[in-house]
Amino acid sequence: MRIGYHSISWGGVVGDATGVTSVKDLYYRANGSMEQAFTDIAAAGYAGTELFDGNLVPYADQPHELRALLEQAGLELVSVYTGANFVYDEILPDELYRIGRAAEMAATAGAQRLVVGGGARRAPVPRTSTTSGWPPPSTGSPTSPRSTA
Protein backbone atom coordinates (compact mmCIF):
# COMPACT_ATOMS: atom_id res chain seq x y z
CA MET A 1 0.00 0.00 0.00
CA ARG A 2 1.28 3.46 -0.87
CA ILE A 3 0.51 6.26 1.55
CA GLY A 4 0.04 9.96 0.82
CA TYR A 5 0.01 12.99 3.11
CA HIS A 6 -2.34 15.99 2.98
CA SER A 7 -0.89 19.48 2.54
CA ILE A 8 -3.03 20.90 5.38
CA SER A 9 0.01 21.00 7.69
CA TRP A 10 1.53 23.79 5.57
CA GLY A 11 -0.44 26.84 6.62
CA GLY A 12 -3.60 25.23 7.98
CA VAL A 13 -6.96 25.29 6.25
CA VAL A 14 -8.68 28.50 5.21
CA GLY A 15 -11.77 29.21 3.15
CA ASP A 16 -11.55 31.52 0.20
CA ALA A 17 -13.13 34.88 0.95
CA THR A 18 -15.28 34.75 -2.19
CA GLY A 19 -17.35 32.12 -0.37
CA VAL A 20 -18.86 34.89 1.73
CA THR A 21 -20.84 36.11 -1.26
CA SER A 22 -20.80 33.12 -3.61
CA VAL A 23 -21.28 29.49 -2.61
CA LYS A 24 -20.23 28.31 -6.06
CA ASP A 25 -16.89 30.13 -5.77
CA LEU A 26 -15.97 28.90 -2.26
CA TYR A 27 -12.83 26.81 -1.98
CA TYR A 28 -10.81 25.40 0.88
CA ARG A 29 -7.05 25.66 0.72
CA ALA A 30 -3.91 25.19 2.76
CA ASN A 31 -2.44 28.64 3.25
CA GLY A 32 1.24 27.68 2.98
CA SER A 33 3.63 27.06 0.09
CA MET A 34 2.62 23.98 -1.86
CA GLU A 35 6.10 23.75 -3.35
CA GLN A 36 7.53 23.52 0.19
CA ALA A 37 4.80 21.06 1.17
CA PHE A 38 5.67 18.80 -1.78
CA THR A 39 9.38 18.93 -0.92
CA ASP A 40 8.74 18.12 2.75
CA ILE A 41 6.17 15.39 2.03
CA ALA A 42 8.54 13.66 -0.40
CA ALA A 43 11.49 14.02 2.02
CA ALA A 44 9.40 12.27 4.68
CA GLY A 45 9.08 9.31 2.33
CA TYR A 46 5.50 9.66 1.17
CA ALA A 47 4.57 8.67 -2.39
CA GLY A 48 1.68 11.09 -2.83
CA THR A 49 -0.31 13.99 -1.51
CA GLU A 50 -3.88 15.24 -1.19
CA LEU A 51 -4.64 18.90 -1.87
CA PHE A 52 -7.63 21.10 -1.17
CA ASP A 53 -9.59 22.22 -4.24
CA GLY A 54 -8.46 25.80 -3.59
CA ASN A 55 -4.82 24.82 -3.96
CA LEU A 56 -5.60 23.79 -7.56
CA VAL A 57 -7.13 27.15 -8.49
CA PRO A 58 -3.78 28.91 -9.20
CA TYR A 59 -2.98 26.07 -11.62
CA ALA A 60 -6.42 25.80 -13.26
CA ASP A 61 -5.14 27.31 -16.52
CA GLN A 62 -1.67 25.75 -16.23
CA PRO A 63 -2.15 22.25 -14.78
CA HIS A 64 1.17 21.21 -16.33
CA GLU A 65 2.93 23.51 -13.83
CA LEU A 66 1.36 21.68 -10.88
CA ARG A 67 2.13 18.30 -12.43
CA ALA A 68 5.75 19.42 -12.96
CA LEU A 69 6.10 20.46 -9.29
CA LEU A 70 4.72 17.10 -8.17
CA GLU A 71 6.96 15.21 -10.57
CA GLN A 72 10.01 17.19 -9.45
CA ALA A 73 9.24 16.18 -5.85
CA GLY A 74 8.53 12.59 -6.88
CA LEU A 75 4.90 12.71 -5.72
CA GLU A 76 1.54 11.70 -7.16
CA LEU A 77 -1.59 13.77 -6.65
CA VAL A 78 -3.55 11.02 -4.92
CA SER A 79 -6.70 13.01 -4.23
CA VAL A 80 -8.33 16.42 -3.99
CA TYR A 81 -10.62 17.42 -1.11
CA THR A 82 -13.68 19.61 -1.56
CA GLY A 83 -16.49 20.29 0.89
CA ALA A 84 -20.24 20.78 0.74
CA ASN A 85 -23.17 21.11 3.11
CA PHE A 86 -25.99 19.35 1.22
CA VAL A 87 -28.64 20.66 3.61
CA TYR A 88 -29.92 23.80 1.92
CA ASP A 89 -32.05 23.08 -1.15
CA GLU A 90 -31.79 26.65 -2.39
CA ILE A 91 -27.98 26.45 -2.79
CA LEU A 92 -27.68 22.85 -3.96
CA PRO A 93 -27.14 23.84 -7.64
CA ASP A 94 -24.25 26.12 -6.59
CA GLU A 95 -22.73 23.38 -4.43
CA LEU A 96 -22.98 20.84 -7.23
CA TYR A 97 -21.42 23.30 -9.67
CA ARG A 98 -18.50 23.85 -7.29
CA ILE A 99 -17.99 20.11 -6.78
CA GLY A 100 -18.07 19.60 -10.55
CA ARG A 101 -15.46 22.31 -11.02
CA ALA A 102 -13.27 20.73 -8.32
CA ALA A 103 -13.62 17.35 -10.05
CA GLU A 104 -12.59 18.86 -13.39
CA MET A 105 -9.54 20.57 -11.88
CA ALA A 106 -8.60 17.40 -9.98
CA ALA A 107 -8.81 15.22 -13.09
CA THR A 108 -6.85 17.72 -15.17
CA ALA A 109 -4.14 17.84 -12.50
CA GLY A 110 -3.94 14.04 -12.47
CA ALA A 111 -5.71 13.23 -9.21
CA GLN A 112 -6.94 9.69 -8.80
CA ARG A 113 -9.81 10.59 -6.45
CA LEU A 114 -12.08 13.41 -5.34
CA VAL A 115 -12.95 13.46 -1.64
CA VAL A 116 -16.21 15.29 -0.83
CA GLY A 117 -16.48 16.09 2.86
CA GLY A 118 -19.13 17.92 4.77
CA GLY A 119 -22.76 17.43 5.45
CA ALA A 120 -23.57 20.29 7.79
CA ARG A 121 -26.52 20.33 10.13
CA ARG A 122 -29.28 22.88 10.03
CA ALA A 123 -29.61 25.02 13.14
CA PRO A 124 -32.62 24.02 15.22
CA VAL A 125 -35.48 26.49 15.01
CA PRO A 126 -37.49 26.86 18.23
CA ARG A 127 -41.19 26.17 17.72
CA THR A 128 -42.18 29.58 19.04
CA SER A 129 -39.89 31.56 16.76
CA THR A 130 -40.33 32.74 13.23
CA THR A 131 -39.28 30.43 10.40
CA SER A 132 -35.93 32.19 10.19
CA GLY A 133 -35.25 31.56 13.87
CA TRP A 134 -35.05 35.27 14.60
CA PRO A 135 -35.97 36.93 16.83
CA PRO A 136 -35.52 34.35 19.59
CA PRO A 137 -38.56 33.49 21.65
CA SER A 138 -39.47 36.12 24.24
CA THR A 139 -38.75 35.29 27.85
CA GLY A 140 -40.96 38.01 29.18
CA SER A 141 -42.92 41.10 28.21
CA PRO A 142 -43.62 44.51 29.77
CA THR A 143 -46.79 43.10 31.26
CA SER A 144 -45.16 39.82 32.26
CA PRO A 145 -41.62 40.45 33.52
CA ARG A 146 -39.01 37.72 33.70
CA SER A 147 -38.92 35.76 36.88
CA THR A 148 -35.94 36.61 39.06
CA ALA A 149 -36.39 33.57 41.29
Phi and psi in degrees as a GROMACS rama.xvg file:
@    title "Ramachandran Plot"
@    xaxis  label "Phi"
@    yaxis  label "Psi"
@TYPE xy
-97.8257  141.705  ARG-2
-118.938  136.114  ILE-3
-111.008  168.591  GLY-4
-131.021  136.353  TYR-5
-77.3054  147.885  HIS-6
-79.3214  3.15331  SER-7
-58.0481  -26.939  ILE-8
-69.4599  -11.9968  SER-9
-101.916  81.8089  TRP-10
103.768  -3.35557  GLY-11
69.8585  175.179  GLY-12
-96.1074  136.944  VAL-13
-134.304  155.128  VAL-14
-97.1716  145.868  GLY-15
-70.7646  137.069  ASP-16
-61.448  -23.9093  ALA-17
-63.4963  -20.0379  THR-18
-64.8953  -17.2033  GLY-19
-64.7833  -35.3405  VAL-20
-114.203  -7.06039  THR-21
-149.029  106.172  SER-22
-59.5561  -39.3095  VAL-23
-70.0101  -16.4932  LYS-24
-105.082  5.94507  ASP-25
-75.103  135.415  LEU-26
-137.37  152.461  TYR-27
-99.1456  148.752  TYR-28
-156.141  153.576  ARG-29
-82.5776  135.027  ALA-30
-86.508  0.865316  ASN-31
-96.9013  -173.284  GLY-32
-76.2075  120.071  SER-33
-70.8521  -32.8637  MET-34
-61.0786  -43.4905  GLU-35
-66.9005  -41.2787  GLN-36
-58.4589  -46.4108  ALA-37
-60.8167  -44.4858  PHE-38
-60.5033  -47.1908  THR-39
-67.8208  -41.1876  ASP-40
-63.7632  -43.88  ILE-41
-65.6002  -41.4346  ALA-42
-63.1588  -28.8583  ALA-43
-79.1429  -4.91081  ALA-44
97.0392  7.58469  GLY-45
-78.1856  152.003  TYR-46
-94.8319  -16.3648  ALA-47
-154.987  177.807  GLY-48
-144.42  157.926  THR-49
-114  138.607  GLU-50
-119.648  156.07  LEU-51
-75.5525  153.382  PHE-52
-55.8081  -36.6335  ASP-53
-66.2023  -24.1635  GLY-54
-77.4536  -9.58608  ASN-55
-89.0671  -23.717  LEU-56
-53.8079  -45.2394  VAL-57
-62.1227  -18.8743  PRO-58
-106.829  7.13005  TYR-59
-55.8907  -38.0627  ALA-60
-94.853  -6.55678  ASP-61
-137.247  60.1515  GLN-62
-61.1077  -24.5385  PRO-63
-62.3949  -30.4196  HIS-64
-66.8782  -42.0851  GLU-65
-66.0865  -45.8501  LEU-66
-59.7563  -37.5273  ARG-67
-65.7533  -41.255  ALA-68
-62.8453  -42.621  LEU-69
-64.7989  -44.9301  LEU-70
-62.8118  -41.7052  GLU-71
-60.2841  -36.1178  GLN-72
-83.4012  -12.8164  ALA-73
79.967  30.3444  GLY-74
-115.253  154.605  LEU-75
-102.752  150.395  GLU-76
-87.795  97.7819  LEU-77
-72.034  -43.5772  VAL-78
-158.642  164.802  SER-79
-126.464  134.907  VAL-80
-101.105  133.505  TYR-81
-134.582  158.213  THR-82
-122.862  160.558  GLY-83
-158.328  160.068  ALA-84
-96.0694  -46.9617  ASN-85
60.3213  30.5696  PHE-86
-123.864  -9.90103  VAL-87
-114.547  105.242  TYR-88
-54.1496  -37.0788  ASP-89
-69.1775  -18.21  GLU-90
-112.145  3.25316  ILE-91
-55.4719  -43.4852  LEU-92
-59.3556  -37.7026  PRO-93
-67.9528  -40.3327  ASP-94
-64.7433  -42.9277  GLU-95
-66.3417  -36.1784  LEU-96
-60.5149  -47.5911  TYR-97
-62.5388  -42.1935  ARG-98
-64.929  -40.1144  ILE-99
-62.2702  -41.9755  GLY-100
-64.2706  -41.8629  ARG-101
-62.5867  -40.8448  ALA-102
-63.8807  -40.9642  ALA-103
-63.4612  -46.905  GLU-104
-63.4384  -40.9216  MET-105
-62.275  -46.9857  ALA-106
-63.6017  -42.9095  ALA-107
-63.3929  -33.9853  THR-108
-81.5078  -8.16817  ALA-109
98.2111  11.9306  GLY-110
-66.6409  145.419  ALA-111
-86.8296  -23.9189  GLN-112
-145.192  154.993  ARG-113
-117.203  125.248  LEU-114
-102.359  122.472  VAL-115
-109.922  111.137  VAL-116
-106.426  166.435  GLY-117
126.077  -147.526  GLY-118
99.1519  62.5483  GLY-119
-68.1906  163.878  ALA-120
-102.272  147.445  ARG-121
-76.1  147.444  ARG-122
-70.7011  138.563  ALA-123
-67.2023  140.17  PRO-124
-109.769  117.267  VAL-125
-58.4913  143.56  PRO-126
-59.9861  -27.1387  ARG-127
-92.115  0.0979311  THR-128
-95.354  176.225  SER-129
-72.2038  170.241  THR-130
-63.3181  -23.4302  THR-131
-84.0991  -9.2964  SER-132
84.6077  3.03205  GLY-133
-133.146  138.054  TRP-134
-75.9697  161.131  PRO-135
-65.0453  158.341  PRO-136
-57.285  143.206  PRO-137
-71.3464  141.573  SER-138
-107.086  9.83073  THR-139
171.676  167.758  GLY-140
-141.637  170.149  SER-141
-57.3768  -30.3297  PRO-142
-92.0111  -9.9965  THR-143
-137.457  80.794  SER-144
-64.5066  157.906  PRO-145
-60.2048  148.191  ARG-146
-76.0679  139.307  SER-147
-106.231  6.28286  THR-148
